[in-house]
């Protein structure tokens, strides 16, 4: 709403001057301000992949982003060809997107791959809507200014990590040349530079600066940053009547919420007075707060499916905790409830993952619909009706039209067959199978 008001007077001026700009899809998510999220999940023989990137509807940006993803992906597929370890290799891309002054669109891709080692790469894209061109460092900094920037970055890190900065690597990667500083995004009030893993330090690092602190290096002015509006407390959740003596199953939907398909699944659940559990990604949650609130208000359960859908068993304990905690907090911010159940991506868990779950239940599944593979409602419905038994936890993904369609058929069918459709937590509470 607010945006329409902001944009309108400019739009009129633009139309008058004969220059027309495409409208952007803007979001409330503070880390994904623009673009529609495209997600792709694949389970191959020896590796897993999860790729999220924005569709901006800006040809130059979308082409550049997709070309970069393809480059990394092709290389990964080549590198993983002879991999035969039991632990699956992994390819993961996540993104952030920012809009400044309704003019500059920035995207940061984080590319993570795990074959024998874990590697993380960062790529950024900045686009000027007025000029219809991608922005390079030289468009906003001249050579002198890059030297000033390099000085600032060097002293910033030296103050904080004096011991780690005394290396040739640090000196070389802070020297004032373009390629050391060409990974950046323009946020509303500041510019952020990224230094990937293995450049300045073993771990990746960032340097942020308000535009005014760069001594007019950039003719970009700070904008006021909108605060993320907290949502009202959620009250009046429906009372459920679950009969522990009757059969019950739990439908579960992973990897969402999806702005395209989740609402249709919620509609079907509501129509038949059924409940389900949605294992959402922290990275998607902020983008669709209204869907999360609806889930809770209509008696469904929200589970934690981690922030960025990495295979937890390949991460350090610290990183596993980050994945879980960030998601718990995102969900809490929106719904005022912490999830009680966690589903590790790909169902992959070990002792460290269990430890990091800190008493929350780690939930996998007992019936895999393989909806990500078949993308056909009829096949999915038939598979579930053939295999389903009392106490099942049924795995689906609210990422596909076929899954939404299958859910709307399955919900009444399963009820006709006598199953109560309950959340995972209710299944654990009421089903004799889980009472130990
Ligand atoms: Zn998943």
Boltz pocket constraint, residues with backbone or C-beta under 6 A from the ligand:
constraints:
  - pocket:
      binder: B
      contacts: [[A, 254], [A, 255], [A, 305], [A, 309], [A, 345], [A, 346]]
      max_distance: 6.0
